[in-house]
Amino acid sequence: MPYLQISLPCPETLQPRIERALEDVGALAVTLQDAHLDAADEQAIFEPGVGEIPLWNEMTLTALFPDDTDALLLLAALEAFDPGLDWTQTRFEKVEDQDWERAWLDMFQPMQFGQRTWIVPWDHALPEAANTPQAAIIRLDPGLAFGSGTHPTTALCLRWLDALAAEGVLQGAPVLDFGCGSGILALAALKLGAVQAIGIDNDPQAIIATADNAQRNGVHIDTYLPQDAPTASYPIVVANILATALDALAETLAARVAPNGRLAMSGILSGQEEELLQRYAPWFEQLHICQEEDWIRIDGVRNHVKVSQ
């Protein structure tokens, strides 16, 4: 399956701003590469530290869009979203699926989140620190839906799940991953001791990717489109989706969290958290904010107020 790929030069200082614009207009995946990378110069490539994303002073930023995307309309949307950025150096080309997947895997390194959780590429040996009986290892591939742990929103949720496991809250509990994408959060929950994981996503490709990643990791995730999902409530719910969706789905998500259950929400840009705190306050106590870069996670404990389903 071909994609429309755009690439543009990107200084480190503008990387979050440019990436935010690309994600807002519908980028399927965003990757970074040293702008001065020479194939013959191995010193230009480095392996990031645990949980870090490689950043250089000058980068080439590459993003993928569906093949039928109108390049001129896309450029207009980017300019409208952030007219203060220089989009004139943007280059467009068609690429095949295998091209970007291979490049993504080459950049993807093992990452640790919290005490026990490790995300490791399929073709990468386990780091020594992850080669212990206590480590929760998730082997991941880009698949059909992007979600690797490198984005701050995913990292925030992975660390939350790891902390619940350390508290003993996750052990033997069912977990709902609302907006499951690649299934990375549901996979982590199972590897950390959850007894069952349910994944819901409105993208059929995400359902396929989640089921595939679960099979490759030797576990099972019950996957549903929203209209087919059971209306049960769960002691642990995680939703890594956009703030606008979290606002619209507040009653739905509240109904899915059992009394005294835990909820974590991410996909929230800094500055959007106050409105969501007010939105979820009728149903949740002990609401807490955690921030990484420009992104926010909100987590809290469900009270006993009833909501319609």
C-alpha positions as CSV (number, residue, x, y, z in Angstrom):
1,M,0.0,0.0,0.0
2,P,1.6,3.3,-1.0
3,Y,1.6,6.5,1.1
4,L,2.2,10.2,0.5
5,Q,5.4,11.1,2.4
6,I,6.4,14.6,3.2
7,S,9.8,15.7,4.5
8,L,11.2,19.0,5.6
9,P,14.2,20.4,7.5
10,C,13.5,20.8,11.2
11,P,15.7,22.5,13.9
12,E,15.5,20.9,17.3
13,T,13.8,24.0,18.8
14,L,10.9,23.7,16.4
15,Q,10.5,19.9,16.5
16,P,7.5,19.8,18.9
17,R,5.7,22.6,17.1
18,I,6.1,21.1,13.6
19,E,5.2,17.6,14.8
20,R,2.1,18.9,16.5
21,A,1.0,20.5,13.3
22,L,1.5,17.3,11.3
23,E,-0.4,15.2,13.8
24,D,-3.2,17.8,13.9
25,V,-3.7,17.5,10.1
26,G,-3.7,13.7,10.2
27,A,-0.2,12.3,9.9
28,L,-0.2,8.5,10.3
29,A,3.4,8.4,11.5
30,V,6.2,10.9,12.1
31,T,9.9,10.1,12.2
32,L,13.1,12.1,12.8
33,Q,16.6,11.7,11.3
34,D,19.8,13.5,11.7
35,A,19.9,16.1,8.8
36,H,23.7,15.6,8.5
37,L,23.5,11.8,8.4
38,D,26.0,10.3,6.0
39,A,25.6,6.6,5.2
40,A,29.3,6.2,5.4
41,D,29.6,7.9,8.8
42,E,28.5,5.6,11.5
43,Q,29.3,8.2,14.2
44,A,26.3,10.2,12.9
45,I,23.9,7.5,14.3
46,F,23.6,7.0,18.0
47,E,21.4,4.8,20.2
48,P,19.2,6.8,22.6
49,G,19.2,6.2,26.3
50,V,16.4,4.3,28.0
51,G,13.1,6.1,27.3
52,E,14.7,8.8,25.2
53,I,14.0,10.0,21.7
54,P,17.0,10.8,19.6
55,L,17.2,14.5,18.8
56,W,19.8,16.4,16.8
57,N,20.4,20.1,16.4
58,E,19.2,19.9,12.8
59,M,16.8,17.1,11.7
60,T,14.9,15.9,8.7
61,L,11.3,15.3,9.8
62,T,9.3,12.8,7.8
63,A,5.5,12.2,8.0
64,L,3.2,9.7,6.2
65,F,-0.3,10.4,5.0
66,P,-2.9,8.3,3.1
67,D,-2.0,7.8,-0.5
68,D,-5.1,9.8,-1.7
69,T,-4.2,12.9,0.3
70,D,-4.2,16.1,-1.8
71,A,-0.7,17.5,-1.4
72,L,-1.7,21.1,-2.0
73,L,-4.6,20.9,0.4
74,L,-2.3,19.3,3.0
75,L,0.2,22.1,2.6
76,A,-2.6,24.7,2.9
77,A,-3.9,23.0,6.1
78,L,-0.4,23.1,7.6
79,E,0.0,26.8,6.8
80,A,-3.4,27.5,8.3
81,F,-2.6,25.5,11.5
82,D,0.7,27.3,12.1
83,P,1.4,30.2,9.7
84,G,4.4,31.2,11.7
85,L,6.4,28.1,10.4
86,D,8.2,28.0,7.1
87,W,6.5,25.2,5.1
88,T,8.1,26.3,1.7
89,Q,10.8,23.6,2.0
90,T,8.3,20.7,2.3
91,R,9.0,17.9,-0.2
92,F,6.4,15.4,-1.3
93,E,6.8,11.9,-2.7
94,K,5.0,8.5,-2.9
95,V,6.5,5.6,-1.0
96,E,5.6,2.0,-0.6
97,D,4.7,0.5,2.8
98,Q,7.8,-1.5,3.1
99,D,10.1,1.5,2.8
100,W,8.8,3.4,5.8
101,E,8.2,0.3,8.0
102,R,11.8,-0.8,7.5
103,A,13.2,2.7,8.3
104,W,11.0,2.9,11.4
105,L,12.2,-0.4,12.7
106,D,15.9,0.6,12.1
107,M,15.4,3.7,14.4
108,F,13.3,1.9,17.0
109,Q,15.4,0.9,20.1
110,P,14.5,-0.9,23.3
111,M,12.9,1.5,25.9
112,Q,12.1,1.1,29.6
113,F,9.1,2.7,31.3
114,G,8.9,2.6,35.1
115,Q,10.4,-0.3,36.9
116,R,9.5,-3.3,34.8
117,T,8.0,-2.4,31.4
118,W,10.1,-2.7,28.3
119,I,9.2,-2.1,24.7
120,V,11.6,-4.0,22.4
121,P,11.6,-4.3,18.6
122,W,11.0,-7.7,17.1
123,D,14.5,-8.1,15.7
124,H,16.4,-6.6,18.6
125,A,18.1,-8.6,21.3
126,L,16.9,-8.1,24.8
127,P,19.0,-5.5,26.7
128,E,20.8,-7.0,29.7
129,A,18.7,-5.0,32.1
130,A,15.5,-6.4,30.6
131,N,16.7,-10.0,30.8
132,T,15.1,-10.8,34.2
133,P,12.1,-12.8,35.3
134,Q,10.4,-9.6,36.6
135,A,10.7,-7.7,33.3
136,A,7.4,-7.2,31.4
137,I,8.6,-7.5,27.7
138,I,6.4,-6.2,24.9
139,R,7.8,-7.1,21.4
140,L,6.4,-4.5,19.0
141,D,6.3,-3.8,15.3
142,P,4.8,-0.8,13.6
143,G,2.0,-2.9,12.2
144,L,-1.0,-1.2,10.8
145,A,-1.5,1.4,13.6
146,F,1.3,3.5,15.0
147,G,2.1,3.2,18.7
148,S,5.6,2.4,19.8
149,G,6.0,4.1,23.2
150,T,8.2,6.8,21.7
151,H,5.5,9.4,21.8
152,P,5.1,11.2,25.2
153,T,1.4,10.4,25.5
154,T,2.1,6.6,25.2
155,A,5.0,6.9,27.6
156,L,2.9,8.6,30.2
157,C,0.3,5.8,30.1
158,L,2.9,3.0,30.1
159,R,4.5,4.5,33.3
160,W,1.1,4.8,34.9
161,L,0.4,1.1,34.2
162,D,3.8,0.1,35.5
163,A,3.1,2.1,38.7
164,L,-0.2,0.4,39.2
165,A,1.6,-3.0,38.9
166,A,4.1,-1.9,41.5
167,E,1.2,-1.1,43.8
168,G,-0.4,-4.5,43.2
169,V,-3.5,-2.9,41.7
170,L,-3.1,-4.4,38.3
171,Q,-2.6,-8.0,39.4
172,G,-5.5,-10.2,38.3
173,A,-7.6,-7.2,37.1
174,P,-9.3,-6.7,33.8
175,V,-8.2,-3.6,31.8
176,L,-10.0,-1.6,29.1
177,D,-7.8,0.2,26.5
178,F,-10.1,2.7,24.9
179,G,-8.6,3.8,21.6
180,C,-6.2,0.9,21.5
181,G,-4.2,1.7,18.3
182,S,-1.4,-0.8,18.1
183,G,-2.5,-2.4,21.4
184,I,0.6,-1.4,23.2
185,L,-1.1,-0.3,26.4
186,A,-3.3,-3.4,26.6
187,L,-0.2,-5.6,25.9
188,A,1.7,-3.8,28.7
189,A,-1.2,-4.4,31.1
190,L,-1.3,-8.1,30.4
191,K,2.5,-8.5,30.7
192,L,2.3,-6.6,34.0
193,G,-0.3,-9.0,35.5
194,A,-3.7,-8.0,34.3
195,V,-6.0,-11.0,33.9
196,Q,-7.8,-9.7,30.8
197,A,-7.4,-6.8,28.3
198,I,-10.2,-5.3,26.2
199,G,-9.3,-3.0,23.3
200,I,-11.7,-0.6,21.6
201,D,-11.0,1.5,18.6
202,N,-13.0,3.1,15.8
203,D,-10.4,2.2,13.2
204,P,-10.7,-1.3,11.9
205,Q,-7.0,-1.4,11.0
206,A,-6.2,-0.7,14.7
207,I,-8.3,-3.7,15.7
208,I,-6.3,-5.8,13.2
209,A,-3.0,-4.5,14.5
210,T,-3.9,-5.0,18.1
211,A,-5.0,-8.6,17.5
212,D,-1.8,-9.3,15.5
213,N,0.5,-7.8,18.1
214,A,-1.2,-9.7,20.9
215,Q,-0.8,-13.0,19.0
216,R,2.9,-12.3,18.4
217,N,3.3,-11.6,22.1
218,G,1.6,-14.8,23.1
219,V,-1.4,-13.2,24.8
220,H,-5.0,-12.5,23.8
221,I,-6.8,-9.1,23.7
222,D,-10.6,-8.9,23.1
223,T,-11.0,-6.2,20.4
224,Y,-14.1,-4.3,19.4
225,L,-15.3,-1.5,17.4
226,P,-17.2,1.0,19.7
227,Q,-20.7,0.0,18.5
228,D,-19.9,-3.7,19.2
229,A,-18.2,-3.3,22.6
230,P,-19.9,-4.6,25.7
231,T,-21.1,-2.0,28.2
232,A,-19.3,-3.5,31.2
233,S,-17.3,-1.5,33.6
234,Y,-13.7,-2.2,34.5
235,P,-11.4,-1.5,37.5
236,I,-8.7,0.0,35.2
237,V,-9.3,2.0,32.1
238,V,-6.8,3.9,30.0
239,A,-7.6,6.2,27.0
240,N,-4.8,7.6,25.0
241,I,-6.9,9.7,22.5
242,L,-7.2,13.4,21.7
243,A,-8.6,15.9,24.1
244,T,-11.6,16.7,22.0
245,A,-12.6,13.0,22.0
246,L,-12.0,12.8,25.7
247,D,-14.4,15.7,26.2
248,A,-17.1,14.2,23.9
249,L,-16.7,10.7,25.5
250,A,-16.7,11.8,29.2
251,E,-20.0,10.1,30.1
252,T,-19.1,7.0,28.1
253,L,-15.7,6.6,29.7
254,A,-17.0,7.4,33.2
255,A,-19.5,4.6,32.7
256,R,-16.8,2.2,31.8
257,V,-14.8,2.7,35.1
258,A,-16.1,0.7,38.0
259,P,-16.6,2.4,41.4
260,N,-13.2,3.0,43.0
261,G,-11.6,2.1,39.7
262,R,-8.7,3.9,38.1
263,L,-8.7,6.0,34.9
264,A,-5.8,7.5,32.9
265,M,-6.3,9.8,30.0
266,S,-3.6,11.2,27.6
267,G,-3.4,12.8,24.2
268,I,-3.9,16.1,26.0
269,L,-1.8,19.1,25.1
270,S,-0.6,21.5,27.8
271,G,-3.3,24.1,28.2
272,Q,-6.2,21.7,27.6
273,E,-6.1,20.0,31.0
274,E,-8.2,22.5,33.0
275,E,-11.3,22.1,30.9
276,L,-11.0,18.3,31.1
277,L,-10.5,18.4,34.8
278,Q,-13.8,20.2,35.2
279,R,-15.4,17.9,32.7
280,Y,-14.5,14.7,34.6
281,A,-14.8,16.1,38.2
282,P,-18.4,14.9,38.6
283,W,-17.3,11.3,38.3
284,F,-13.7,11.2,39.5
285,E,-11.8,12.1,42.6
286,Q,-8.0,12.5,43.3
287,L,-7.6,13.9,39.8
288,H,-3.9,14.2,39.1
289,I,-1.8,15.7,36.3
290,C,1.5,14.5,35.0
291,Q,3.3,16.3,32.1
292,E,6.0,15.2,29.7
293,E,7.1,17.8,27.1
294,D,4.0,19.4,25.8
295,W,1.7,16.5,26.7
296,I,-0.5,15.8,29.8
297,R,-1.8,12.7,31.4
298,I,-4.8,13.0,33.8
299,D,-5.6,10.1,36.1
300,G,-8.1,9.7,38.9
301,V,-10.3,7.4,41.0
302,R,-14.0,6.8,40.1
303,N,-16.6,7.8,42.7
304,H,-20.0,6.3,43.0
305,V,-22.1,8.8,41.1
306,K,-24.2,7.1,38.4
307,V,-24.0,8.2,34.8
308,S,-26.1,7.1,31.8
309,Q,-24.5,4.6,29.4
